């Protein structure tokens, strides 16, 4: 309650939210995301609050998450599901300006990629907006929480790549050297073992 009060005072006095977390708390559109944050056993609370390390957060509105749940694909039922879901939404990378194809590193280890023409003083809102995407999701709004923290509101859920261990090694930036080494020098037997989905 106290953090909501501080957020509201900050918003009305300074015109900005005090943190990504307070923005999500004062908005009525991200209750399911907040539920995931609280279900994660506090893993993300500190980084999303005040001057946390997460500079960019990809926010999914409640109606999008609710549609996924109606199809039987529940997310954030356990703390490990919440952590997996949120890790791909949290980035220590600042805004995309002005790069088309810029990668946002995420806490999951996989990158989310920005495509589009960001709105700047040289590119007015009415000219190109909304030609902005994170992976395949449309960016419907970019909220500047403060000078360094931003919330990208998306129109669909983004998730890290899934597949066999071989698929993940090939995609994950942290394993690029290992993947190249296995690919070039090790046996087909090891590759087939890593490609086995079981």
N, C-alpha and C positions, 0 to 999 in steps of 0.2 A: 504494500500500500504506500509506504514512504517513497519507494522508487518511482511509483506512478505520479505522486504529488510533485516530486522534484522534476520529473519529466515535463509535466504540464506547466509548471512555473517557468522552466527553461524555455519551453516552446513559446509561451505567450510573451515572455520578456525579451528573449533573444531571437525568436523566429526559427530556432532549430531544436531538434531533439538532442538530448544529452548523450545517448548511446544507441546502438543498433537494438539492443534489448528493450530499451524504453520506447523506441519507435514501434516495435512489434507489440508491446504491451498496451500502448495508447491507441493503436489501430484496432478496429473491430474485425479486421479481415484475416488475422493470422493466429487465431486461437488454437487451431490444430498444430501449427508449427510450434507455438509456445508449449503445447502439451508434449510434443516431442522433445523440446529443450529440457523441460522439467523431468521427463521420463529418463533422460540420459544421465541421471544421477549427478547433475551439476557439472558434467564434463565441459559444457560450452558456456555456462553462465558467466564465468569470469571474463572469458575472451570476448563475449558479446556485450558485456557491460562497459560503461565509461570509456577508458582509454585502452581497450583490449587490443590484442594482437590481430584480431580479425578485422580487416579493412573493408572487405566486401562480403555481403551476405546475399545469396540468391533466395528470395522469399517466394513461397508458393502459397497463393490465396486458399482459404478454407474450401471453397467450392471445388477446386481442382483436386485437393486431397480427398474430399468427401466422395467425388466421382470414382476415384481409384478404389476407395474402400467399398463402395456399392458393387463394384465388379468382383469383390471377394479378395482383392489384393491389399491386405491390411499392412500398414506401416506403423512403426513406433509402438508396437504391442509390448515389446520388452526393451530394456535399456540397451542391449546390443543392437537391436533393430534401429532404435533411435540414433545411436552413435553412428551407425553405418549411413543412415539417411542424411543426418546433419553434416557429417564429415565432407560430403560432396557439395554442400551448400555454403560452406565457410571457406573463405579465401584470405590469405595474408597479403594478396596482391591488391594494389590500389585500382582505381577506375581504368577503364579501357582507353581513355582518351590518349591520342587520337588514332589508335591502331586497329585496323581491320584484320581479323585473324589473330589478335593477341590472345595468349593463353593465360588463364587465371589458374595458378596452382591452387589446389584445394587440400584440406587436411586429410583427404582420403588417399593422397599420393597421386591421383589422376588429375589431369587438367580439364577445365571447362574452357571452351573457346568462344571468344566474342567475334561476331560478324556484324558489320553494319557501319553506319556513318553516325558517329556520336554527335550530339548537339553541342556546339561550341559557339562562341561569339561570331566565328566565321561561317558557321553552318546553322542558320536560324531554324527554330523548331518547325515552322510551317513548310520549309523547303523539302526536307527528306524524311522527317519523323513519320511513322515509326519503322524505319528500316534498321532494326537492331535485334540481334538474336544472341542467346547463349546456347551453344549447341543447336538443337532444333527448336528451342522455345523462344517465343516472341518476348522481348522486353517491353512490358506495357507501361512501365514507369521506372525512373531512376530517382531515388530519394537521397538527397545529400543530407545525411544525418548531422555531420559536422564537416570541418575542412578535410578530414582524412578518411572518414567512414561513410560508405554508401550502401544502400539497399537496392538491388535490382529486382523488381517485381516481375515474375514470369507467368506466362499463361499455360504452362504445363510442367510436369515434374521432370527434372533432369536427374540422371543417375549415372554412376560410374560404369564403365564397361563390365560385362559379365562374360564368363566362358570358362574354358579349361585353363589349367595352370599355364600351358604354353601360350594361349591367347593373351592372358594377363601379363605374362613376362614380355610379350611382344609389344604391348600397348603402354605399359607402365614405364614412365621416364626413368624411374630409379633403377630399373633392371635392364636398361638398354645395352650396357656392356656385357652383362651376363648372357643376355639373349643372343647377342652377336657371337660371343664365344661358343655357346652351345650350338648355334646354327652353323658355324663354320667348321668346328673341329670335333665335335662329339658325335657319337653313333646315332643311327636312325632309331635304335632301340630306346635310347634315352628320350629322344624327341617324341616317339610314339607313347612312351610312358607318361610324359608331361601333357600329351594331347588327349589322354584318356579322360572322359568326363566323369568317371566314377571315383 
